[in-house]
Amino acid sequence: MKFTEMLEQRWRDADSMLCVGLDPNPARMPASVQGRVGDFCRAIVEATADLVCAFKPQIAYFAAMRALSELEELIAYIHERHPGIPVILDAKRGDIGSTAKAYAQEAFEVYGADAVTVSPYMGFDTVEPYLEYEDRGVILLCRTSNPGGRDIEMLQAGERRVFEHVAAMAAQARKDHDQLGLVVGATYPEEMAGVRAIAPGMPFLVPGIGAQGGDILAAVRAGLDRNGRGMIINSSRAVLYASSGPDFAQAARRKAEETRNAVRRARNAVLGTRS
């Protein structure tokens, strides 16, 4: 099944646009699982799987702990235990030629991810090797959630700003490669609305709620597609570290359920105004 087909099925069957990010930071992991990153992440997965449309492990956290084998095992575990939930490898790779090809192989063949985040800022030839995997998602950085994103993404380049050029490039490429998506931060709903106008049918990976303070209602109002879905709204730290005690998994579930429900309410409110 293709990445976008998996997403559509989860949006429908789980009635959720929540993605839980798996960013295991040893400085914040509960004492009960210190040194056992795999156990920590699996506990979070089991506690939240029925609430999510996707999981998003961040490769840097695993690499920093020399835990890349645990990352590979974790993705295989999610696929085995919860088939149908897509796994997005948050890697933000960006390079040319044979190096990009190797990064694509890493994401899709080594780790078995269903999608990967990619930086397009060296040009579209850096994206093309990922598109050779026709069933896998490729999610391009567009208008990111961090304040420093304005340094490049908001620059005026002709009639459009840089992030708008990325959105237009992706929308054009999606005519031939239907697994493309965009990263658009919840912290900038005005720009998100502009990206949605350029790319009406494209899935958005939306960081920035939770610890970064993005407003859920504003983001949902800006980012919903014409079918009332289209968003993969990520929460990482707020869910993972809802408790530092032995009840961390139960606390993560409560926070994930609270966030999912807030997204549902926002969606229903927005759709109510459209009718």
DRENPAMAR-284527 format. One line per field, with one value per residue: residue number from 1; x, y, z of N, C-alpha, C, O in turn. Coordinates in steps of 0.001 Angstrom, whole numbers. Example, Ala and Ser with C-alpha at 12.3 -4.5 7.8 and 13.67 -1.06 7.14 Angstrom:
<recs>
timar	c(1  2)
n_X	c(13190  12850)
n_Y	c(-5690  -2250)
n_Z	c(7800  7080)
ca_X	c(12300  13670)
ca_Y	c(-4500  -1060)
ca_Z	c(7800  7140)
c_X	c(13200  12900)
c_Y	c(-3300  30)
c_Z	c(7800  7870)
o_X	c(14236  13409)
o_Y	c(-3319  1138)
o_Z	c(8465  8039)
</recs>
This chain:
<recs>
timar	c(1  2  3  4  5  6  7  8  9  10  11  12  13  14  15  16  17  18  19  20  21  22  23  24  25  26  27  28  29  30  31  32  33  34  35  36  37  38  39  40  41  42  43  44  45  46  47  48  49  50  51  52  53  54  55  56  57  58  59  60  61  62  63  64  65  66  67  68  69  70  71  72  73  74  75  76  77  78  79  80  81  82  83  84  85  86  87  88  89  90  91  92  93  94  95  96  97  98  99  100  101  102  103  104  105  106  107  108  109  110  111  112  113  114  115  116  117  118  119  120  121  122  123  124  125  126  127  128  129  130  131  132  133  134  135  136  137  138  139  140  141  142  143  144  145  146  147  148  149  150  151  152  153  154  155  156  157  158  159  160  161  162  163  164  165  166  167  168  169  170  171  172  173  174  175  176  177  178  179  180  181  182  183  184  185  186  187  188  189  190  191  192  193  194  195  196  197  198  199  200  201  202  203  204  205  206  207  208  209  210  211  212  213  214  215  216  217  218  219  220  221  222  223  224  225  226  227  228  229  230  231  232  233  234  235  236  237  238  239  240  241  242  243  244  245  246  247  248  249  250  251  252  253  254  255  256  257  258  259  260  261  262  263  264  265  266  267  268  269  270  271  272  273  274  275)
n_X	c(843  505  2106  390  -2066  -2122  -2194  -4687  -6393  -5906  -6663  -9369  -10240  -9224  -10068  -8374  -5917  -3570  -109  2395  5498  8615  11055  13526  15065  17749  18197  15712  14212  12292  13441  12912  13247  15742  18535  17381  16277  14752  12757  11466  10418  8803  6903  5600  4539  2744  984  -260  -1038  -3652  -4615  -3481  -2513  -82  3355  6406  9575  12571  15608  18036  18083  18292  20693  22504  22635  23921  22142  21050  20450  18408  16500  15929  14850  12639  10984  10391  9009  6726  5507  4979  3390  1406  179  -460  -304  1432  4965  6964  10113  11952  14306  15304  17003  19313  20919  23049  22863  24535  24793  22327  20839  21841  20977  18217  18044  18896  16739  14467  15095  16967  15930  13241  11196  8039  7801  9797  11388  12644  15044  14608  16331  18649  17838  15682  16767  17928  15848  14780  15948  14612  12056  12083  11232  8268  6075  6530  6497  7540  8448  8644  10562  9036  7521  8807  8512  10169  11513  13759  13317  12399  14629  15513  13246  11277  12228  11901  11485  11366  8022  7090  7585  10301  9415  6946  7647  8748  6421  4928  6603  6525  3784  3527  5268  3909  1993  3091  4260  2755  3146  4171  4603  4344  6180  4798  4627  2680  2942  2811  174  -928  834  606  -2010  -1642  73  -1634  -3440  -1847  -1134  -3499  -4280  -2351  -711  22  2662  2662  4409  4897  2757  1848  4785  5943  3981  2066  -1141  -3904  -6512  -6213  -4265  -5549  -7717  -6341  -5060  -6616  -7672  -9774  -11351  -11611  -9492  -6119  -3933  -1102  -631  1793  2939  5462  7447  5578  3883  5613  6993  5136  4989  7513  7715  7159  4716  4797  3944  1161  562  1447  -414  -2767  -2180  -1846  -4429  -5900  -4843  -5483  -8276  -8626  -7804  -9794  -12056  -11410  -11318  -14026  -15253  -14253  -15175  -17867  -18231  -17855  -20025)
n_Y	c(-1199  2237  5150  7462  6240  4671  6728  7967  5899  5678  8262  8035  5598  5704  8180  10389  12947  13106  12841  11104  12073  10471  11125  10334  11497  11119  12691  13342  11077  8791  7512  4832  3655  4368  4219  2328  2692  1515  133  2276  3719  1761  1401  3879  3763  1559  2636  4674  3991  3512  6030  7577  8886  8471  7626  9302  8900  10577  10689  11740  11710  9000  8387  9955  8576  6328  4410  3354  814  164  1962  912  -1541  -597  592  -1666  -3047  -1420  -1725  -4467  -4865  -2951  -2804  -796  1683  4423  5085  7819  8792  11143  12872  14913  15082  16251  16346  15775  13776  10663  10560  11442  9354  7284  8141  7877  5124  4397  5386  3997  1334  359  1272  964  2839  4444  6942  9917  12855  15589  17986  20511  22472  22486  22129  20526  18215  16965  15769  13906  11191  9977  9753  7601  5470  4442  3955  5182  7925  11321  14049  17385  20011  23085  25578  25977  25304  26652  29744  30771  29933  31926  33188  32157  30964  32913  34808  37074  36059  36939  36994  35468  34208  32262  29853  29582  29095  26540  25124  25413  24127  21529  20971  20951  18846  16794  15939  13918  12423  11135  10869  12942  15321  18134  19948  22030  24510  24706  27022  29148  30011  31747  31687  28968  28758  30008  28188  26003  26936  26931  24255  22322  19620  18256  16325  17661  17716  18682  20304  21907  22328  21828  21659  23767  25633  26235  27200  25142  25348  27520  26488  24221  25421  26730  24668  22387  20141  19937  17784  17775  16764  15892  16625  15977  16124  16869  15910  15815  16141  17014  14857  12616  13210  13635  12684  12080  9899  6406  6032  6953  6063  5827  8484  9659  8595  9846  12524  12399  11591  13779  15742  14724  14860  17604  18408  17152  18591  21128  20649  19945  22328  24040  22787  23084  25782  25865  24718)
n_Z	c(0  -800  656  904  658  2949  4821  4211  4915  7681  8529  8047  9356  11990  12636  13065  13002  14273  14766  16422  17465  17749  19671  21325  24060  26119  28369  29240  29415  31383  34561  34884  32428  31576  29455  27873  25140  23130  24567  25789  23555  22358  24361  24299  21714  21958  23798  22421  19839  18772  18583  16644  13366  12275  13012  13909  13965  14913  13424  14367  17171  17777  16480  17935  20289  19547  18623  16281  15349  17072  16173  13621  14421  15847  13891  12365  14329  14721  12213  12278  14593  14343  11677  8857  10049  9086  9033  9415  8652  10171  8835  7262  5011  2503  -380  -3268  -6303  -6240  -3498  -2491  -3471  -1902  613  246  -53  2492  4096  3104  2470  4380  6906  6457  6326  5719  4720  4251  5495  3619  2605  237  -639  -2118  -4637  -7106  -8164  -6056  -4802  -6501  -6444  -4279  -5207  -6847  -5435  -5634  -4014  -1633  689  242  1906  1769  3173  3746  4811  7674  11255  12991  14356  12943  10380  8757  7756  5325  4063  3877  2168  -532  -3817  -6825  -7862  -5829  -2464  -1063  192  -989  -3608  -3261  -2544  -4907  -6743  -5711  -5988  -8748  -9429  -8243  -9969  -11424  -9451  -6979  -4244  -2820  -172  2144  4618  6910  9244  12253  13629  11925  10691  8742  6564  6093  5128  2687  1442  1287  -586  -2855  -3062  -3068  -2752  -1311  1234  4456  6682  9931  12169  15409  17202  20678  22495  21076  20848  18852  17580  17609  16463  14681  12971  11898  10622  8602  7237  6520  3946  979  1566  4249  5645  5307  6915  8948  12023  14156  17391  19692  22064  24021  24299  24682  27042  29010  31543  33957  35455  36453  35288  32691  30151  30344  30915  28559  26795  27733  27152  24368  23613  24489  22775  20232  20430  20650  18126  16593  17489  16561  13805  13339  14023  12037  9704  10163  9731  7046  5868)
ca_X	c(0  1270  2092  -808  -3204  -2094  -2663  -6131  -7073  -5829  -7531  -10757  -10557  -8920  -10613  -7313  -4841  -2440  1118  3264  6913  9424  12312  13982  16167  18097  18117  14325  13560  12083  14474  12535  13675  17031  19420  16599  15521  13761  11642  10743  9645  7740  5841  4845  3780  1621  36  -891  -1232  -5031  -4973  -2644  -2513  1288  4448  7511  10856  13595  16814  19172  18096  18802  22103  23285  22790  24441  21005  20419  19860  17133  15565  15516  13970  11405  10121  9902  8036  5468  4895  4491  2348  341  213  -1379  97  2670  6097  7684  11453  12292  15745  15598  18182  19400  22212  22920  23360  24660  24603  20881  20379  22190  20066  16922  18198  18930  15407  13427  15530  17587  15011  11899  10218  7016  8025  10976  11453  13757  15245  14695  16961  19727  17242  14806  17521  18230  14625  14406  16249  13597  10830  12192  10456  6981  5057  6974  6262  8652  7824  9621  10517  8446  7520  9049  7911  11150  11595  14798  12885  12188  15883  15555  11945  10443  12845  11173  12213  10423  6665  6776  8622  10980  8590  5880  8263  8832  5071  4538  7421  5996  2465  3750  5878  2954  1209  3739  4729  1633  3467  4820  3947  5070  6258  4296  4500  1469  3266  2622  -1050  -1186  1605  32  -3171  -1119  574  -2793  -3998  -959  -1086  -4759  -4493  -1126  -671  933  3196  2511  4996  4734  1815  2465  5879  6269  2946  1186  -2570  -4493  -7639  -5713  -3577  -6536  -8461  -5483  -4449  -7496  -7914  -11193  -12052  -11633  -8368  -4926  -2923  -430  -317  2757  3305  6547  7839  4428  3364  6641  7458  3996  5353  8863  7631  6893  3437  5023  3164  -236  484  1566  -1710  -3724  -1853  -2148  -5883  -6316  -4457  -6324  -9624  -8582  -7760  -11141  -12964  -11039  -11790  -15488  -15606  -13934  -16095  -19172  -18295  -17833  -21304)
ca_Y	c(0  3469  5987  8292  5348  4361  7923  8103  4864  6038  9425  7580  4539  6148  9525  11118  13563  13238  12064  11167  12062  9651  11862  9881  12280  10451  13635  13493  9778  8392  6663  3420  3137  4941  3272  1344  3545  704  -123  3539  4036  759  1682  5017  3256  741  3476  5705  3551  3642  7448  8329  8585  8150  7854  10007  8889  11537  9877  12326  11274  7641  8418  10543  7551  5120  3493  3214  -533  231  2637  -74  -2502  78  727  -3013  -3372  -719  -2366  -5795  -4806  -2017  -2627  239  2991  4790  5594  8884  8994  12563  12913  16205  14911  17117  16236  15567  12610  9345  10693  11442  7986  6494  8537  7257  3703  4332  5596  3087  -63  -6  1481  531  3906  4648  8280  10571  14292  15936  19412  20734  23764  22368  21937  19364  16994  16298  15079  12877  9804  9453  9510  6309  4541  5011  3769  5832  9347  12257  15231  18443  21194  24209  26695  25214  25878  27377  31172  31030  29570  33143  33669  31710  30608  34098  35731  37305  35593  37246  37279  34594  33951  30990  28708  29451  28420  25116  24574  25343  23076  20244  20768  20593  17505  15795  15429  12671  11710  11453  10618  14123  16124  19327  20316  23401  24629  25253  28330  30191  29632  32578  31102  27655  28963  30285  26931  25167  27453  26516  22792  21987  18207  17659  16162  18519  17336  19949  20432  23215  22394  21271  22395  24987  26609  26538  27155  24047  25803  28343  25619  23390  26299  27058  23538  21315  20074  20023  16638  17903  16018  16433  17104  15047  17133  16180  16313  14942  16286  17145  13509  11704  13556  14069  12309  11537  8783  5095  6087  7788  5608  6213  9937  9935  8301  10897  13741  12148  11603  15172  16466  14233  15383  19030  18490  16814  19716  22199  20258  20021  23750  24598  22229  23672  27101  25710  24207)
ca_Z	c(0  -855  1852  988  881  4384  5526  4008  5692  9094  8748  8033  10316  13354  12799  13745  12231  15185  14598  17603  17144  18648  19836  22644  24629  27381  29483  29663  29543  32779  35158  34752  31121  31201  28782  27107  24222  22441  25478  25946  22349  22170  25331  23758  20561  22420  24533  21590  18450  18294  18570  15698  11932  11888  13955  13259  14672  14485  13339  15078  18565  17811  16086  19017  21328  18889  18725  14971  15240  17781  15276  12621  15096  16229  12712  12066  15376  14419  11053  12639  15614  13970  10225  8394  10562  8401  9802  8720  9190  10144  8595  6631  4166  1331  -1046  -4700  -7011  -5625  -2053  -2282  -3729  -723  1687  -34  275  3958  4663  2650  2453  5658  8028  6104  6552  4687  4185  4805  5291  2733  2339  -1211  -883  -3101  -5948  -7226  -8458  -4789  -4391  -7470  -6073  -3362  -5962  -7504  -4597  -6018  -2986  -395  759  286  2501  1577  4019  3008  5780  8896  12455  13800  14020  11964  9037  7968  7192  3936  3495  3670  1220  -1770  -5005  -7881  -7400  -4696  -1476  -1316  578  -1985  -4753  -2914  -2638  -6324  -7346  -5267  -6587  -10146  -9475  -7746  -11093  -11828  -8261  -6094  -2843  -2250  842  2555  6034  7094  10683  12866  14189  10906  9982  7564  5470  5803  4253  1362  883  941  -1838  -3942  -3110  -2402  -2451  -795  2689  5201  7987  10652  13499  16023  18317  21872  23119  20323  21110  17736  17884  16847  15648  13579  12026  11208  9715  7468  6558  6059  2514  610  2147  5699  6234  4663  7849  9866  13033  15008  18745  20153  23467  24918  24525  25198  28379  29822  32908  34110  36381  35860  34570  31514  28998  30582  30769  27124  26183  28087  26408  22955  23441  24635  21567  19142  20596  20338  16664  16124  17745  15635  12461  13288  14037  10728  8710  10425  9106  5575  5374)
c_X	c(878  1115  802  -2068  -3281  -2623  -4173  -6899  -7050  -6693  -8986  -11047  -10309  -9535  -9615  -6356  -3612  -1312  1926  4710  7702  10830  12914  15245  16540  18029  16701  13594  13407  13167  14186  12951  14994  17923  18695  15663  14443  12537  10795  9850  8529  6588  4974  3972  2560  558  -778  -1326  -2658  -5468  -4350  -2940  -1121  2183  5609  8773  11842  14956  17952  19236  18655  20290  22975  23520  23427  23381  20307  19856  18525  16079  15041  14537  12630  10457  9557  8831  6693  4757  4296  3290  1147  386  -847  -1090  1411  3708  6858  9046  11810  13810  16197  16867  18143  20788  21979  23325  23383  24482  23114  20315  20667  21295  18674  16956  18201  17511  14459  13825  16148  16572  13576  10834  9232  7130  9245  10861  12752  13827  15412  15593  18253  19176  16529  15563  17926  17037  14364  14781  15232  12327  10886  11465  8995  5892  5387  6754  7548  8075  8870  9453  10016  8462  7613  8612  8870  11232  12628  14437  12703  13463  16016  14152  11083  11058  11993  12043  11292  9063  6276  7924  9156  10087  7438  6401  8363  7462  4640  5313  6879  4643  2587  4288  4880  2048  1772  4158  3745  1900  4182  3943  4832  5073  5859  3954  3201  1693  3059  1373  -1337  -437  1078  -1166  -2725  -593  -586  -3429  -3157  -1018  -2330  -4918  -3346  -1185  379  1362  3345  3158  4584  3640  2530  3556  6210  5142  2040  -280  -3258  -5612  -7157  -5033  -4567  -7349  -7645  -5139  -5357  -7628  -9418  -12023  -12111  -10565  -7074  -3803  -2405  130  527  2852  4336  6761  6651  3828  4402  6956  6343  4184  6783  8888  7361  5566  3574  4161  1694  -421  592  245  -2719  -3462  -2159  -3649  -6436  -6019  -5288  -7719  -9689  -8539  -9129  -12102  -12680  -11528  -13298  -15952  -15370  -14906  -17498  -19321  -18295  -19194  -22332)
c_Y	c(1248  4284  6782  7451  4939  5533  8081  7103  5193  7261  8993  6641  4963  7507  10410  11715  13783  12306  12214  11051  11307  10246  11497  10610  11674  11378  13765  12161  9393  7441  5187  2811  3755  3872  2246  2088  2758  449  1137  3812  3025  991  2849  4564  2474  1588  4376  5232  3757  5094  8217  7970  8194  8258  8479  9938  9880  10847  10424  11861  9863  7611  8935  9555  6271  4015  3321  1816  -584  953  1667  -1076  -1874  199  -623  -3431  -2700  -1389  -3729  -5717  -3960  -1763  -1617  1607  3371  5350  6587  9039  10471  12685  14226  16137  15891  17049  15822  14164  11318  9407  10700  10041  7087  6846  7925  5774  3502  4389  4443  1613  -490  98  1082  1568  3981  6022  8865  12066  14634  17454  19623  21907  23687  22095  20610  18086  16263  15504  13841  11450  9178  9058  8216  5217  4985  4865  4505  7334  10148  13600  16338  19558  22371  25457  26063  25991  26733  28850  31477  30627  30783  33596  33316  31627  31821  35109  35857  36899  35777  37560  36464  34581  32532  29809  28501  28816  26918  24462  24409  24253  21697  19952  20372  19172  16427  15253  14105  11813  11998  11206  11797  14798  17288  19461  21781  23571  25253  26649  29473  29887  30479  32023  29721  27785  29259  29040  26034  25643  27015  25010  22216  20529  17516  17472  17075  17803  18618  19847  21754  23345  21833  22172  23694  26012  26985  26360  26125  24533  26621  27482  24783  24227  26587  25850  22434  21326  20070  18869  16695  17080  16686  16854  15965  15939  16487  16792  15316  15096  16337  15787  12637  11949  14149  13702  11790  10338  7462  5022  6832  7372  5996  7720  10349  9670  9404  12163  13576  12189  13022  15966  16025  14827  16873  19247  18168  17971  20862  21883  20407  21480  24380  24088  22784  25038  27013  25326  25321)
c_Z	c(0  431  1967  1174  2348  5196  5424  4859  7180  9401  8876  9203  11766  13662  13547  12730  13111  14793  15881  17149  18193  18696  21195  23109  25982  28586  30031  29817  31008  33279  34948  33431  30662  30595  27945  26161  23492  23294  25658  24747  22114  23142  24863  22594  21027  23113  23614  20211  17940  18142  17421  14250  11460  13118  13193  14114  14057  14574  14195  16526  18697  17472  17219  20159  20798  18917  17380  14755  15961  16945  14224  13219  15461  15039  12307  13067  15089  13250  11409  13576  15174  12464  9791  8970  9893  9355  8931  9386  9041  10054  7970  5782  2994  725  -2489  -5117  -6224  -4112  -1714  -2487  -2522  460  1481  305  1786  4532  4359  2676  3774  6790  7709  6340  5398  4037  4863  4567  4564  2611  839  -1594  -1688  -4495  -6082  -7591  -7190  -4268  -5254  -7072  -5121  -4116  -6762  -6720  -4676  -4964  -1689  -467  841  713  2558  2604  3203  3884  7153  10127  13268  13402  12938  10551  8143  7257  5710  3339  3161  2708  -37  -2950  -6199  -7291  -6170  -3698  -1675  -959  -402  -3263  -4486  -3054  -4087  -7053  -6985  -5902  -8050  -10260  -9067  -8851  -11593  -10648  -7128  -4623  -2176  -1202  1230  4075  6155  8572  11149  13423  13203  10076  8750  6358  5094  4876  2827  676  484  -356  -3036  -4152  -2439  -2019  -1762  713  3311  6474  8783  12032  14128  17053  19554  22399  22397  20333  19963  18120  16989  15945  14461  12528  11228  10228  8453  6615  6069  4537  2235  1170  3658  6390  5745  5581  8728  10967  14123  16406  19249  21652  24418  25245  25222  26663  29225  31282  32897  35042  35683  35108  33243  30331  29149  30418  29305  26422  26488  27286  24922  22705  23549  23361  20375  19222  20289  18828  16080  16301  16789  14225  12336  13265  12665  9674  8903  9794  7588  5030  5214)
o_X	c(1877  149  175  -3034  -4367  -3398  -4853  -7930  -8052  -7381  -9735  -11995  -11084  -9530  -9958  -6020  -2716  -1533  2119  5102  7481  11684  12816  16343  15730  17827  16504  12464  14313  13734  15109  13009  15331  18058  19332  14446  13347  11408  9566  8664  7427  5426  3753  2804  1454  -633  -1873  -1934  -2846  -6556  -4656  -3518  -973  1831  5789  9015  11935  15401  18759  20325  19407  21059  24067  24490  23475  23677  19088  18868  17609  14900  13838  13525  11596  9261  8384  7858  5643  3544  3237  2295  14  606  -1969  -1577  2419  3381  7335  9120  11951  14511  17353  17704  17071  21731  20846  24029  22386  24068  22687  19422  19851  20895  18033  16010  17593  17128  13741  12978  15881  16370  12777  9670  9545  6620  9682  10303  13808  12799  16265  15618  18892  19939  16733  15060  18235  17194  13795  13992  15017  11614  9870  11126  8545  4889  4603  6815  8529  7307  9853  8335  10505  9331  6602  8369  8433  11040  12400  15169  12834  13388  16571  13896  10248  10468  11440  13188  10527  8963  5253  9068  8546  10005  7004  5676  8097  7347  4057  4753  6784  4377  1820  3821  4992  1408  1037  4390  3889  980  4734  2719  5942  4090  6497  3095  2684  733  3122  1481  -1935  -997  1096  -1316  -3357  -786  -527  -3909  -3697  -960  -2228  -5621  -3359  -1659  1474  525  4059  2530  3999  3572  3685  3297  6705  5327  1302  -617  -3203  -5656  -7643  -5199  -4433  -7635  -8203  -4947  -4922  -7690  -10230  -13249  -12608  -10695  -6959  -2802  -3166  1244  43  2846  4101  6300  6706  3319  4108  7161  6567  3604  7210  9954  7337  5317  2570  3692  1062  -1419  -88  -166  -3445  -4393  -2670  -4099  -7326  -6843  -5749  -8283  -10678  -9170  -9578  -12868  -13602  -12082  -13792  -16915  -16193  -15401  -18243  -20413  -18686  -19491  -23465)
o_Y	c(1309  4135  6780  7909  4869  5356  8303  7431  5012  7293  9515  6864  4623  7945  11082  11084  14548  11125  13327  10063  11485  9918  12290  10364  11709  10916  14240  12132  9646  6665  4380  1588  3676  2773  1371  2116  3267  537  1073  4102  3399  798  2815  4941  2705  1290  4801  6006  4141  5368  9394  6928  7644  8885  8234  10840  10003  10469  9646  11641  9573  6889  8416  9684  5257  2852  3157  1660  -1284  603  1613  -1417  -2538  -63  -726  -4092  -3333  -1597  -4100  -6415  -4219  -632  -1600  2607  2700  5998  6244  9384  10980  12610  14616  17038  16304  17632  15550  13458  10923  8424  10044  9606  6239  5967  7504  5237  2564  3551  3968  744  -1595  -854  884  1218  3631  6241  8386  12498  14065  18126  18985  22301  24712  21856  19691  16987  15072  14656  12854  10543  7966  8141  7773  4169  5807  5577  4458  7937  9705  14216  16246  19997  22628  26312  25660  27196  27470  29179  32350  30941  30691  34313  34092  32148  31759  36160  34877  37334  34877  38312  36734  34895  31713  28852  27370  28079  26111  23373  23389  23537  20812  18822  19539  18388  15279  14217  13268  10614  12985  11317  11653  14843  17428  19128  22661  22864  26190  27381  30641  29546  29981  31903  29342  27001  28814  28854  25372  24828  26756  24536  21669  20222  16292  18362  17245  17340  19534  19358  22614  24368  21414  23332  24633  27139  27964  25468  26222  24166  26433  27713  24654  23778  26678  25978  21604  22389  20186  18958  15765  16735  17911  17392  15112  16451  15670  18011  14108  14261  15765  15584  11996  11009  15040  14335  11138  9823  7403  4065  7304  8227  6440  8179  11275  10437  9847  12802  14497  12752  13413  16767  16858  15247  17357  20170  18850  18302  21491  22744  20935  21825  25161  24857  22943  25415  27964  25576  25062)
o_Z	c(717  1179  3026  1784  2924  6135  6425  5448  7871  10421  9702  9957  12660  14812  14519  11728  12752  14522  16370  16529  19392  17873  22132  22610  26907  29708  31149  30304  31803  32510  34846  33305  29481  31133  27359  26344  23260  22811  25678  24903  21713  22785  25012  22502  20537  23023  23982  19471  16786  17636  17234  13942  10368  14117  12000  14915  12836  15657  14703  17057  19627  18107  17446  20907  21494  19193  17341  14037  15529  16996  13970  12606  15393  15167  11948  12701  15201  13293  10903  13381  15581  12029  10299  8441  10114  10349  7849  10566  7930  11063  8129  5837  2553  1260  -2889  -4394  -5619  -3499  -764  -1760  -2161  1223  2444  880  2300  5348  5239  2883  4247  7543  8625  6538  4260  2938  5910  3558  4840  2524  222  -2760  -1921  -5431  -5290  -7356  -7232  -3389  -4785  -7339  -5161  -3709  -7299  -7269  -3877  -5013  -741  -1539  1438  -26  3294  2874  2103  3717  7728  10054  14152  12232  12100  9613  6922  6259  4932  2254  2258  2459  -535  -3072  -6545  -6321  -5541  -4028  -2362  -1729  -620  -3931  -5377  -3617  -4456  -7883  -7834  -6309  -8532  -11086  -9496  -8676  -12118  -10804  -6406  -3813  -1085  -1323  716  4737  5577  9098  10541  13665  13589  8898  7797  5269  3923  3940  1870  -526  -552  -1143  -4111  -5287  -1341  -1056  -1636  1418  2774  7249  8375  12971  13469  17735  19472  22721  23021  19875  20070  18899  15764  14771  13346  11331  10011  9118  7359  5405  5270  3918  3153  1242  4293  7564  5772  5107  9186  10850  14907  16577  19230  22429  25507  26347  26231  27430  30044  32164  31944  35377  34454  34376  32709  29581  28191  29862  28862  25552  25598  26797  24285  21707  22795  22919  19594  18211  19738  18313  15158  15396  16269  13541  11340  12580  12187  8850  7936  9368  6910  3862  4807)
</recs>
